[in-house]
Amino acid sequence: MGILLRDSLKVGGLIAIAVSMMALTLINNDGPPAGMSWHGGSGTTCFTSGCHGSGNMAPNSPTFAVTAAPTFTPGTTVPITVTFGATGRSAHGFEASVGDPDASHGHVGGLAISDATNTRLASADYVSHANPDQTSWSFNWNAPDPAPRRVTFWVTGLAADSKNNSDTYRDSLTIFNTVFLPVELAFFDAHLDGRSAVLNWRTESETNNAGFEVEHAQPSSAYEVVDFVPGAGTTTEARDYLHIVSDLGPGAHRFRIRQIDLDGTATLSQHVELLVEVADAFLLSQAYPNPFNPTTTFDVAVREAQTVRVAVFDEAGRLVTEIFRGSMAANQVESLTFDASGRASGVYQIRVTGETFVTSRSVVLVK
């Protein structure tokens, strides 16, 4: 099971498509329903015959969306909404179906309409628009009892104009059976303790939860896994988790958790961000490597934003090169490199001059 974020409206599903490309007459219900619902498996199979060929369909576009509550209870009615944003077209239509993604996408439950001027049943397994002048439609899904652990709504949309120009869209929504609750993440938070990040999160329930990968990134780097925290497997009781990441350098740090099921399915949380401030007025790290040939790298940071100059001098005090000159933001680490290609072996001074300080470190070039 993936993480279910409380109060979330959309849960992603694995998607592939079979596409309908139709003219305005189809939106006006003079032909097959606009946008044959696509199959979430092979990407080429419709639930019913009559797919209208294939073409380019905008996947998961913010212009077109299906929404519902993230969970359902067997034997209840679930309201579903399909909405278009701005498309630049004058008429809109959709078709939707619902299936079990864990059982060859077979149809589940029944679709129903409450307003025939808004939507219509295209068949026992499909619901479609009844009014192409609208951009939002509502219908219901009657969940069976018993019901599978999750169901997916597959929806296609068509936007067209009087010149038969058209655009097709697709979206899907997976909702979960409360009898088989996934890992329900109540919160994920973090705070600093000195130079350590204290991460804590709570799950309200877990199903087949192997555990959590803790991932860390800085603004200039990609996320990396720093540790793994075992999960509780399956439980209906709330559980609290805590993990500490130590020895953080100055600057912004982002953390997130990747929840992993026993079957390998993974879901990411939202990230949290912490700012580690420079402990003193400035930071000049040790250069690495040192001794070096021909390059060495070091970090510079300041607690208060100011103009900074970073230069290298030889043993006689002569300027060799200027590496940095300009404004340096507060608590933002600048990683700098001294390239001594073409220089003679010897001791060099890296000197950092700010508005309120001067500091230096020695490096040794060995050829």
Number of C-alpha atoms within 10 A of each C-alpha: 25 24 25 24 18 13 9 12 15 18 20 13 17 11 18 19 26 24 27 27 20 23 20 24 15 19 28 19 16 10 12 18 28 31 28 30 31 30 26 24 15 13 13 15 17 19 17 13 8 10 19 16 11 12 13 13 20 16 17 15 13 13 14 25 22 24 21 20 17 19 24 22 18 19 13 12 17 18 15 17 13 23 19 22 12 10 16 10 14 15 20 27 32 31 25 29 26 26 23 20 21 12 10 12 16 13 19 19 20 17 23 20 18 11 12 12 11 18 23 21 19 15 12 12 18 22 27 31 31 22 20 23 14 15 20 21 22 20 23 17 20 18 21 15 11 12 20 19 20 21 27 24 25 25 28 31 31 31 28 24 17 12 8 13 13 19 22 24 24 29 28 26 24 24 22 22 19 15 15 19 24 27 29 20 21 18 15 19 16 20 15 16 12 13 17 15 23 16 20 15 16 17 24 18 22 27 21 19 26 23 20 21 20 21 19 21 18 15 11 7 8 9 15 13 14 12 14 16 15 13 22 18 15 16 18 16 10 13 16 11 14 13 15 16 17 13 10 15 18 22 18 18 18 17 25 23 26 20 26 23 23 14 10 12 13 19 17 16 17 12 16 16 16 15 18 19 21 20 14 10 15 20 18 18 14 15 21 14 15 15 17 19 16 16 16 20 16 17 18 20 25 25 18 17 15 14 15 22 17 20 19 22 17 17 11 8 10 11 13 15 15 14 16 15 14 11 12 21 16 18 24 23 21 16 11 15 15 19 15 18 11 7 13 11 14 13 15 21 20 22 18 22 15 20 11 10 10 13 14 15 14 17 21 17 20 13 12
